[in-house]
Every structure is written in C-alpha cells, then in structure tokens.
Amino acid sequence: MATLAEAAVAILATADPIAKARLSRDTAAAWRSGAIAEIGSATPPDRPGRPDRPALLPPAQVKRRKISAAPAGRIALLHALAHIELNAIDLAWDIAARFCQSGLPRGFFEDWVAVGDDESRHFLLLCDRLAALGAGYGDLPAHDGLWEASQSTAHDLMARLALVPLVLEARGLDVTPAMVAKLHAAGDDESAAALQIIHDDEITHVATGRRWFEWEAARQGLEPVAAYHTLVRRYFRGPLKRPFNTASRDKAGFKAAYYEPLASEDLA
C-alpha cells in the first residue's frame, strides 16, 4: 500500500476531474481505516493533472454572469465554484505531500486529509448541480489564479497557510452567503443548499489553517498576527476586501486583528 505522501501525489497527477475527486475520497477513507498508515515522502508535481477542458484564461477574461431564474447565470456561478473546489482538492493534497518532511505532527496530516475529502465532496456536489441544469464541468472557461498562489508559496509552509486558507478560503466565507440568498431568490433552492454545505465546511477549513499557522508560528518563535501581516503583504496582491463575514470568521477562531489592518492597504 502506498504511503500518504505517495497517494497524495497520485491524486495530484490525476487529470480527469471526477476520477481525481473519487481517488481523493478513497484515499481519505483508506487513511481513516488504517489501510494507509505511513506518512512517507514523495515529491509533488509543479502543476497538477488537468483535463483539456476547461480552457484556462487570465482572470480578467473570464466572464461573470448575474444569477437569475434563467439557467445560464447559475451555470456560470456553479462552474466557477466547481473549478475552485477542484483546485482546493489539489491544494489540500499538495500541502500534505509538499511538507511531509517538515517535522509536522500526525495531526497536521489528519486535518489536511479531512480537508481534501471535503473539497472532493464539494466538487462532486457541484458537478451534480451542473448536471441537473444540463451542463458539466469543463463547459466554460476558468482561470488559474488559485494554483498560482500555491506555486508562489511552495517553499514556505507559513506562507502557504497564510495565503490559501487564511486569505482565499476566508474570502469564500465572506461572499458565499450573498450567493446563497441570490440562488434562493432565483428559485434554485437545491444549489443554494449545496453552497450552504460548502460554506459551513469551509469554516472548519479556515479553522484548520489558522490552527496550524499559529502552531508553526509558535514553533518558529513568531508572533502569529504580525507574521500573518508580513506574509500577506509579501505574497498577496491588492487589499483584503470588505465586508468581512465576521460571524463565520469568528467561528473559525480567525480574529479581526489578523485581517482588519490589511483591509485598507494596497498590497500590490
């Protein structure tokens, strides 16, 4: 049986999105059952496997559509979210493989296996909603910004934690409630319910990122809030955007002292 790091690299290398999500879920189940017991070591690829579709464009070239009773706007939203979740699968397994020799405790890997499993479940849930609307993942263009964030922080665990769960995923907590409300208003209660599940799970993901960021800061003898400010200023472009969903961020233990001082700064 492969080690966890080897299994993570196999997930990353899988190009077919559905196969990637299913392999991720199977790997998480094998880890929980003890069928995969060793963390091991392996070298993750610079880029994960990807299908021929969707076409990946610069973010500014990806059209946005308004959510309405007509399906096109809802399909565009769900497709964009499915693309985010597909990247999130790879980001979770990449952190497990990339930092497998960093002296981290077993609990770190247990947490990121759980995150990878959640992201896979989210992707498959969104694919089901797209299918119900007569569409599928790959039908529309998407952008590559999320994976670019992983590449810029591949050398530094604290930078990865600061940028991915504590900027990008935390932003998802801010914007998802309004999308849920718009989907309800458009009469798409099923898609709204799917997004609510994703939002609630993402609270735990932000909490995971915050917990291990603070653990690593303590190991390095750093004050975590100050370290977060330094890393976000270094690796993230543009200010953190208000309004913040402070209720959900608070549930994740992600206090305003981390993000409020950065909200008015131009970090480019």
C-alpha positions in Angstrom: 0.0 0.0 0.0 1.3 3.5 -0.9 2.2 6.0 1.8 0.1 9.0 2.4 2.6 11.2 0.5 2.7 8.8 -2.5 -1.1 8.7 -2.5 -1.3 12.5 -2.4 1.0 12.7 -5.4 -1.2 10.2 -7.3 -4.2 12.4 -6.7 -2.3 15.4 -7.9 -1.2 13.6 -11.0 -4.8 12.5 -11.9 -6.1 14.6 -14.8 -9.7 13.5 -15.0 -11.6 15.7 -12.5 -14.2 13.1 -11.4 -11.5 10.5 -11.1 -9.4 12.9 -9.1 -12.3 13.6 -6.7 -13.1 9.9 -6.3 -9.5 9.0 -5.7 -9.3 11.7 -3.1 -12.3 10.4 -1.3 -11.0 6.8 -1.5 -7.6 7.8 -0.2 -9.2 9.7 2.8 -11.2 6.6 3.6 -8.1 4.4 3.4 -6.2 6.8 5.8 -9.1 6.7 8.2 -9.4 2.9 8.2 -5.6 2.5 8.6 -5.1 0.9 5.2 -2.7 3.8 4.6 -0.7 4.2 7.8 2.6 5.8 7.0 3.1 9.4 6.0 6.2 8.7 4.0 7.7 11.1 1.5 7.1 12.0 -2.2 7.7 14.9 -4.4 4.6 16.7 -5.7 4.4 17.9 -9.3 4.8 21.6 -10.0 1.4 21.5 -11.6 -1.5 19.0 -11.0 -3.0 16.9 -13.7 -5.8 18.8 -15.6 -8.2 17.8 -18.4 -8.2 19.5 -21.8 -11.3 21.4 -20.8 -12.0 23.9 -19.4 -9.7 26.4 -21.1 -7.7 28.4 -18.6 -7.7 32.1 -19.1 -6.4 35.2 -17.2 -8.9 36.1 -14.5 -10.0 39.3 -16.3 -11.0 37.4 -19.4 -13.4 35.1 -17.5 -16.9 36.5 -18.0 -19.2 36.8 -15.0 -23.0 36.4 -15.3 -25.7 37.5 -13.0 -27.7 34.9 -11.0 -31.3 34.8 -12.3 -34.1 32.4 -12.9 -32.6 31.7 -16.3 -30.0 28.9 -16.0 -27.0 30.5 -17.8 -26.0 32.7 -14.9 -26.4 29.9 -12.3 -24.4 27.5 -14.5 -21.6 30.1 -14.8 -21.6 30.5 -11.0 -21.6 26.8 -10.2 -19.0 26.1 -12.9 -16.7 28.8 -11.4 -17.2 27.3 -7.9 -16.6 23.8 -9.1 -13.3 25.0 -10.6 -12.3 26.5 -7.2 -13.2 23.2 -5.5 -11.1 21.2 -7.9 -8.1 23.4 -7.2 -8.9 23.1 -3.5 -8.6 19.3 -3.8 -5.1 19.7 -5.2 -4.1 22.3 -2.7 -5.1 20.1 0.3 -3.1 17.1 -1.0 -0.2 19.3 -2.1 0.3 20.6 1.4 0.3 17.1 2.8 2.9 15.9 0.2 5.0 19.0 -0.1 5.6 19.5 3.7 5.8 15.8 4.6 9.4 16.1 5.8 8.9 19.3 7.8 8.7 17.7 11.2 5.0 18.2 11.5 2.9 16.0 13.8 0.5 13.4 12.5 -2.5 15.6 13.4 -1.4 18.0 10.7 -1.8 15.3 8.0 -5.0 14.0 9.5 -6.5 17.5 9.2 -5.5 18.1 5.6 -6.7 14.6 4.6 -10.1 15.7 6.0 -9.9 18.9 4.1 -9.1 17.1 0.8 -12.0 14.8 1.4 -14.4 17.7 2.0 -13.2 19.5 -1.1 -13.8 16.4 -3.2 -17.3 16.0 -1.8 -17.9 19.7 -2.7 -16.7 19.3 -6.2 -18.9 16.3 -6.9 -21.9 18.0 -5.3 -21.4 21.0 -7.7 -21.0 18.6 -10.6 -24.4 17.1 -9.7 -25.9 20.6 -9.7 -24.4 21.4 -13.0 -25.8 18.2 -14.5 -29.2 19.0 -13.1 -29.1 22.2 -15.1 -27.9 20.5 -18.3 -24.2 21.4 -18.0 -21.0 20.0 -16.8 -17.6 20.9 -15.6 -15.4 22.0 -18.5 -18.2 23.6 -20.5 -17.0 27.2 -19.7 -13.5 28.8 -19.4 -11.9 29.2 -16.0 -8.9 30.9 -14.5 -5.7 29.6 -12.9 -5.3 32.1 -10.0 -5.6 29.6 -7.2 -2.8 27.3 -8.3 -0.6 30.3 -8.9 -1.0 31.0 -5.2 0.3 27.5 -4.4 3.3 28.0 -6.6 4.4 31.2 -5.0 4.3 29.6 -1.5 5.7 26.2 -2.3 8.8 26.8 -0.3 7.2 28.1 2.9 4.5 26.4 5.0 3.5 29.6 6.9 3.2 31.5 3.6 1.0 28.7 2.2 -1.2 28.7 5.2 -1.5 32.5 5.3 -2.4 32.8 1.6 -4.6 29.8 0.9 -6.9 29.1 3.9 -6.4 32.4 5.6 -6.9 34.7 2.6 -8.5 32.8 -0.3 -10.8 30.4 1.7 -11.6 33.0 4.2 -12.8 35.2 1.3 -15.2 32.4 0.4 -16.8 32.8 3.8 -17.4 36.4 3.0 -19.1 36.0 -0.4 -21.0 32.8 -0.1 -24.0 33.9 2.0 -25.0 36.5 -0.7 -24.8 33.8 -3.4 -27.0 31.5 -1.3 -29.5 34.3 -1.0 -29.5 35.1 -4.7 -29.9 31.4 -5.6 -32.9 31.2 -3.2 -34.4 34.3 -4.9 -33.9 32.7 -8.3 -35.8 29.6 -7.1 -32.8 27.3 -7.1 -33.1 26.0 -3.6 -31.0 22.9 -4.4 -28.0 24.9 -5.5 -28.4 27.2 -2.5 -28.4 24.2 -0.2 -25.2 22.9 -1.8 -23.5 26.3 -1.3 -24.6 26.4 2.3 -23.0 23.0 2.9 -19.7 24.2 1.3 -19.8 27.4 3.4 -20.3 25.6 6.7 -17.4 23.1 5.9 -15.1 26.0 4.9 -15.4 27.4 8.4 -13.6 24.3 9.6 -11.0 24.6 6.8 -10.2 28.2 7.8 -10.0 27.0 11.4 -7.6 24.3 10.3 -5.4 26.8 8.5 -5.5 29.2 11.5 -4.7 26.5 14.0 -1.6 25.2 12.1 -0.5 28.7 11.2 -0.4 29.5 14.9 1.3 26.2 15.7 4.0 26.8 13.2 4.4 30.4 14.3 5.0 29.2 17.9 7.5 26.6 16.7 9.4 29.4 15.0 9.1 31.8 17.9 7.0 34.3 15.9 4.0 36.3 17.0 1.3 35.0 14.6 -0.7 38.1 13.8 2.5 40.1 12.9 3.8 37.1 10.9 0.5 36.9 9.0 0.7 40.6 8.1 4.2 40.2 6.9 3.4 37.2 4.7 0.2 38.6 3.2 1.9 41.8 2.3 4.6 39.8 0.6 2.6 37.3 -1.3 -0.9 38.7 -1.9 -1.8 41.5 -4.4 -4.3 44.1 -3.5 -6.1 44.9 -0.2 -8.2 42.4 1.6 -11.8 43.2 0.7 -14.5 44.3 2.9 -17.2 43.4 4.0 -16.0 40.5 6.1 -18.3 37.8 7.3 -17.1 38.2 10.9 -19.6 35.7 12.3 -18.2 32.9 10.2 -14.6 34.0 10.7 -15.2 34.2 14.4 -16.5 30.6 14.3 -13.1 29.6 12.8 -11.3 31.4 15.5 -9.9 33.8 12.9 -10.0 37.1 14.8 -10.2 40.5 13.2 -6.7 41.5 14.4 -5.4 39.3 11.6 -7.3 40.8 8.6 -8.7 44.2 9.5 -5.4 46.1 9.5 -4.8 44.8 5.9 -8.2 45.8 4.5 -7.3 49.3 3.5 -3.7 48.6 2.4 -2.7 48.3 -1.3 -0.6 45.1 -1.1 0.5 45.1 -4.8 
